[in-house]
Amino acid sequence: MKRIAIYPNLQKPDCMRALEKLVSWLTRRGLEVRVPSDHVPRIKMKVEAMERKELLDGADLMVVLGGDGTLLSAARLVYPARVPILGVNFGTLGFLADVTVGNMIPSMEKVLAGEYRIEPRMMLTATVHDEHDREVERVHALNDVVLRESSGRAIYIETRLAGTELGHFRGDGLIVSTPTGSTAYSLSAGGPIVQPTLEALIATPICPHTLSIRPLLFPARETMEIRFRADNEAVHLAVDGQLMLELGTDRTIRVRRAGRPILFVLVENRSFYEVLRTKLRWGGA
């Protein structure tokens, strides 16, 4: 590896200190270090400042310093560039990031020595279509996309799966998530926990006003189509809980597996089930 991009969340306590430590360590080894240009005035050492859309051009690795939210935004940034991600956790839960702050430098030593593995994680593509079936929006998500009425009222939702009518219900919304996102909002809404490398998607209704609608696991090759009615109230599509698309009437949303995964760099020899036990205390562990 020759070019390392760093994506820090400087709102996190001690993140600046860790960023400067990492930059110093990498530059002493002769590596090219890049950071987003809006962070450069706060860094007291020489780095290459680049706009976020150019940060990953020719990069060999992106190191994310932050919590799960930072990693989610980094995943959407890295998706077009196909650059692997190493997450360093500064958050509370840290379900996505593989490395602790205290183990950051030893982990980077392993990465530069080639002592790591790559784990592909599925992304979602969600497209919004108008009444003439023309695509008007396209977004990507690592965790989920969520259809909800803006003021919190119930909406009427119709669904089709793989071209077949699936069902309709009135409720607070609908979550479509990846296996990675199964431990996020979908889990809180009663969805299943899914091993993150499985080729499946999850549709989880939010407080449906019927007992006949339950979370559904379906093959990742299939596309879910969603239409809605909201009694003239505004409806939005939330992308990883960070981007909000306001949806007009007569809109159709299609959600499917993205064309390629993103790549997580893992150096800790932990299984998903160990993370599940320690982070989410599954089974009361």
Backbone torsions as a table, in degrees:
resi	resn	phi	psi	omega
1	MET	NA	136.4	-177.9
2	LYS	-120.7	-31.1	-176.1
3	ARG	-122.4	121.1	-177.9
4	ILE	-117.3	121.9	173.4
5	ALA	-95.5	137.9	179.1
6	ILE	-118.1	131.1	-178.1
7	TYR	-120.0	93.5	-174.0
8	PRO	-99.1	153.6	169.3
9	ASN	-107.3	95.1	-173.4
10	LEU	-74.5	-1.1	172.9
11	GLN	-77.7	-16.0	179.7
12	LYS	-78.5	137.1	177.4
13	PRO	-57.0	135.3	176.7
14	ASP	69.9	6.4	-179.7
15	CYS	-68.8	-38.7	178.5
16	MET	-61.4	-41.5	179.1
17	ARG	-62.6	-43.2	179.1
18	ALA	-67.8	-37.4	178.4
19	LEU	-61.6	-47.6	179.8
20	GLU	-64.7	-37.5	177.2
21	LYS	-63.3	-44.2	-178.8
22	LEU	-67.8	-43.2	179.0
23	VAL	-59.9	-46.4	180.0
24	SER	-60.5	-44.2	-178.1
25	TRP	-64.4	-41.8	-178.2
26	LEU	-71.1	-42.6	-177.9
27	THR	-67.4	-32.8	177.1
28	ARG	-64.3	-22.0	178.3
29	ARG	-95.1	9.0	174.0
30	GLY	80.8	15.1	179.6
31	LEU	-88.2	149.6	174.2
32	GLU	-82.1	126.7	-176.4
33	VAL	-115.2	131.4	-179.7
34	ARG	-120.8	142.4	173.6
35	VAL	-137.3	157.4	176.0
36	PRO	-59.0	140.0	-172.9
37	SER	-61.0	-27.7	-178.7
38	ASP	-72.7	-10.3	178.1
39	HIS	-95.8	-15.7	-171.2
40	VAL	-60.1	-41.0	-178.7
41	PRO	-58.5	-18.5	-177.0
42	ARG	-97.2	-2.7	-177.5
43	ILE	-103.2	129.8	-173.5
44	LYS	-93.5	25.7	179.7
45	MET	-144.7	167.9	-174.5
46	LYS	-77.7	121.4	173.5
47	VAL	-140.0	166.3	176.9
48	GLU	-93.2	117.4	-179.2
49	ALA	-89.6	131.4	-178.1
50	MET	-141.2	149.2	172.2
51	GLU	-62.7	150.5	-175.1
52	ARG	-57.8	-36.6	-178.0
53	LYS	-72.1	-16.7	179.4
54	GLU	-106.6	-5.2	-172.4
55	LEU	-58.0	-32.3	-172.1
56	LEU	-99.8	0.6	179.5
57	ASP	-62.1	114.2	179.0
58	GLY	75.7	5.2	-179.7
59	ALA	-75.2	150.3	179.0
60	ASP	-98.9	-19.3	-176.4
61	LEU	-161.0	144.0	168.7
62	MET	-114.0	125.5	175.0
63	VAL	-101.5	122.2	-177.7
64	VAL	-103.2	121.5	177.6
65	LEU	-107.3	107.4	-178.4
66	GLY	164.7	-163.3	177.7
67	GLY	-96.5	-166.2	-179.2
68	ASP	-62.0	-35.2	179.1
69	GLY	-63.2	-40.5	177.3
70	THR	-63.7	-40.7	-179.6
71	LEU	-67.2	-34.7	177.8
72	LEU	-63.5	-45.2	179.2
73	SER	-67.2	-36.5	177.0
74	ALA	-64.8	-36.2	-179.6
75	ALA	-63.0	-41.2	177.9
76	ARG	-67.5	-33.4	177.6
77	LEU	-69.6	-39.6	-173.4
78	VAL	-82.1	-17.9	-173.2
79	TYR	-54.0	-48.0	-178.9
80	PRO	-69.2	-22.3	-173.0
81	ALA	-91.2	-15.9	179.4
82	ARG	59.5	36.1	177.7
83	VAL	-98.0	131.3	179.6
84	PRO	-66.7	154.4	-175.8
85	ILE	-117.7	135.1	168.2
86	LEU	-116.1	120.7	-177.9
87	GLY	-98.2	129.8	174.2
88	VAL	-111.2	119.8	-168.9
89	ASN	-83.3	122.8	171.1
90	PHE	-117.2	5.6	-176.9
91	GLY	-93.4	-162.7	-177.8
92	THR	-92.9	-55.6	-178.8
93	LEU	-80.3	-51.8	178.1
94	GLY	62.2	46.4	-177.1
95	PHE	-75.5	-28.2	-176.3
96	LEU	-92.8	-37.3	-176.6
97	ALA	-74.3	138.6	-173.2
98	ASP	-91.3	-24.0	-168.4
99	VAL	-117.0	139.6	173.1
100	THR	-84.9	160.9	-179.7
101	VAL	-60.4	-43.1	-178.2
102	GLY	-65.1	-21.8	-178.1
103	ASN	-105.5	14.0	-174.0
104	MET	-62.4	-51.0	-176.8
105	ILE	-68.5	-47.4	174.9
106	PRO	-56.8	-35.5	178.7
107	SER	-68.0	-40.1	177.5
108	MET	-65.2	-35.3	175.8
109	GLU	-60.1	-41.8	178.0
110	LYS	-64.9	-41.0	-178.7
111	VAL	-63.4	-47.4	-179.2
112	LEU	-65.8	-25.1	177.0
113	ALA	-86.3	-1.2	179.9
114	GLY	80.9	15.2	-177.9
115	GLU	-95.6	70.3	179.9
116	TYR	-154.2	170.9	174.2
117	ARG	-129.8	156.2	180.0
118	ILE	-105.3	129.3	176.7
119	GLU	-120.0	114.1	176.9
120	PRO	-69.7	139.1	174.0
121	ARG	-124.5	131.1	-178.8
122	MET	-64.6	142.0	171.4
123	MET	-111.8	159.8	174.2
124	LEU	-103.4	147.6	165.7
125	THR	-117.1	126.5	175.9
126	ALA	-119.2	129.0	177.8
127	THR	-119.4	142.7	178.3
128	VAL	-110.2	130.9	-175.9
129	HIS	-121.4	144.1	179.9
130	ASP	-85.0	-171.7	-174.9
131	GLU	-66.6	-16.3	177.1
132	HIS	-100.2	12.6	179.4
133	ASP	65.5	25.1	173.8
134	ARG	-87.8	136.2	179.3
135	GLU	-72.3	125.8	-179.5
136	VAL	-116.2	-16.3	176.4
137	GLU	-146.6	148.2	174.7
138	ARG	-143.8	127.2	179.5
139	VAL	-136.1	160.7	176.0
140	HIS	-121.3	149.5	-178.8
141	ALA	-143.7	145.4	174.4
142	LEU	-90.3	-41.5	-178.2
143	ASN	-91.4	-62.9	-170.8
144	ASP	-166.1	164.7	164.8
145	VAL	-122.1	140.8	-172.6
146	VAL	-131.1	124.4	175.0
147	LEU	-94.8	122.8	-179.7
148	ARG	-146.3	154.4	172.6
149	GLU	-81.7	135.7	-168.0
150	SER	-61.7	-33.9	-177.6
151	SER	-93.6	3.0	176.2
152	GLY	91.4	4.8	178.4
153	ARG	-80.8	163.5	179.5
154	ALA	-71.5	148.7	176.1
155	ILE	-128.1	159.7	178.2
156	TYR	-95.4	125.2	-173.2
157	ILE	-122.5	131.7	174.2
158	GLU	-114.3	138.6	-177.7
159	THR	-129.4	145.2	171.2
160	ARG	-130.1	144.2	-179.7
161	LEU	-132.1	125.7	-178.4
162	ALA	53.7	37.6	176.9
163	GLY	82.1	1.2	-178.2
164	THR	-112.3	136.6	177.0
165	GLU	-59.9	126.8	-177.5
166	LEU	-98.8	-49.5	-179.0
167	GLY	168.2	173.3	179.0
168	HIS	-142.0	152.9	-178.7
169	PHE	-162.1	162.3	172.0
170	ARG	-106.6	133.8	-178.3
171	GLY	-171.5	-171.5	-177.6
172	ASP	-81.1	-13.4	178.3
173	GLY	156.3	-169.6	-178.4
174	LEU	-145.0	135.0	176.7
175	ILE	-109.3	131.6	168.3
176	VAL	-117.1	120.9	-172.8
177	SER	-129.8	159.6	170.4
178	THR	-83.2	170.1	171.4
179	PRO	-58.0	-37.1	175.3
180	THR	-59.1	-40.6	-179.6
181	GLY	-80.1	-2.3	-178.4
182	SER	-65.2	-22.9	179.9
183	THR	-95.9	11.4	-179.8
184	ALA	-106.2	-126.5	-175.6
185	TYR	-59.4	-39.2	-179.7
186	SER	-57.1	-41.5	179.1
187	LEU	-63.1	-42.9	179.5
188	SER	-63.5	-27.7	-179.9
189	ALA	-90.6	7.5	176.1
190	GLY	99.4	9.1	179.6
191	GLY	-76.9	167.5	-177.7
192	PRO	-80.9	157.1	169.7
193	ILE	-86.1	128.3	-175.1
194	VAL	-123.8	132.5	177.2
195	GLN	-57.6	130.7	-164.5
196	PRO	-67.7	-14.2	179.2
197	THR	-99.0	2.9	177.4
198	LEU	-68.9	146.8	-179.5
199	GLU	-90.2	73.5	-177.8
200	ALA	-150.9	159.4	173.5
201	LEU	-122.5	160.5	-177.1
202	ILE	-125.7	129.2	172.0
203	ALA	-108.2	118.0	-176.3
204	THR	-122.3	113.2	176.9
205	PRO	-71.2	148.0	178.7
206	ILE	-103.3	110.6	178.1
207	CYS	47.6	60.1	178.4
208	PRO	-68.6	144.9	-178.3
209	HIS	-89.4	45.1	177.7
210	THR	-162.0	152.6	178.7
211	LEU	-87.3	-7.9	-173.9
212	SER	-89.3	-6.6	-179.5
213	ILE	-103.7	123.3	-178.6
214	ARG	-135.3	161.8	177.3
215	PRO	-55.5	145.6	-174.8
216	LEU	-130.2	129.1	172.8
217	LEU	-99.9	127.6	-177.7
218	PHE	-138.4	159.0	-175.8
219	PRO	-60.5	142.2	-176.7
220	ALA	-66.5	-18.8	-179.3
221	ARG	-75.1	-13.0	-175.6
222	GLU	-94.4	153.9	-178.6
223	THR	-109.0	132.2	174.3
224	MET	-97.7	130.0	178.5
225	GLU	-110.4	134.3	-174.1
226	ILE	-129.7	131.7	169.9
227	ARG	-124.8	161.8	-174.2
228	PHE	-151.1	159.2	168.5
229	ARG	-132.3	136.0	-174.0
230	ALA	-133.7	22.0	175.9
231	ASP	51.8	49.6	176.8
232	ASN	66.3	9.9	174.9
233	GLU	-88.8	154.4	-180.0
234	ALA	-73.5	139.1	179.0
235	VAL	-122.0	141.5	177.8
236	HIS	-129.5	159.3	174.6
237	LEU	-112.8	114.8	180.0
238	ALA	-91.5	130.9	-177.9
239	VAL	-109.7	111.6	-176.8
240	ASP	54.4	25.1	-179.9
241	GLY	67.7	12.7	-174.1
242	GLN	-122.8	-39.2	177.1
243	LEU	-103.1	140.4	179.4
244	MET	-122.8	121.4	175.2
245	LEU	-104.4	120.1	175.0
246	GLU	-78.3	129.9	-175.3
247	LEU	-108.3	130.9	173.5
248	GLY	-82.0	-179.1	178.0
249	THR	-72.1	162.9	177.9
250	ASP	58.5	37.0	177.1
251	ARG	-104.8	145.5	174.8
252	THR	-120.2	134.2	177.7
253	ILE	-109.9	132.4	174.6
254	ARG	-119.4	127.6	-176.7
255	VAL	-121.8	131.1	-179.2
256	ARG	-151.1	170.3	173.4
257	ARG	-62.7	136.8	177.4
258	ALA	-67.4	165.9	-174.3
259	GLY	-64.9	-23.4	178.3
260	ARG	-152.7	161.5	178.0
261	PRO	-85.9	171.7	163.2
262	ILE	-99.2	165.2	-171.9
263	LEU	-117.5	119.3	175.1
264	PHE	-93.5	134.1	173.1
265	VAL	-91.2	122.7	-178.3
266	LEU	-118.7	128.8	177.5
267	VAL	-116.5	-23.0	178.0
268	GLU	-80.0	136.5	-178.1
269	ASN	-88.5	64.5	-179.3
270	ARG	-118.7	140.5	174.9
271	SER	-85.7	162.5	176.2
272	PHE	-58.4	-35.5	-175.7
273	TYR	-72.7	-29.8	174.0
274	GLU	-68.0	-42.3	177.1
275	VAL	-62.7	-41.5	178.8
276	LEU	-60.1	-42.6	-179.0
277	ARG	-69.1	-42.3	-174.6
278	THR	-83.4	-37.1	-175.9
279	LYS	-83.9	-44.6	-176.8
280	LEU	-103.0	-1.8	179.2
281	ARG	52.8	44.8	178.7
282	TRP	-60.8	133.9	-178.6
283	GLY	75.0	11.8	178.8
284	GLY	79.1	12.8	-178.3
285	ALA	-67.1	NA	NA
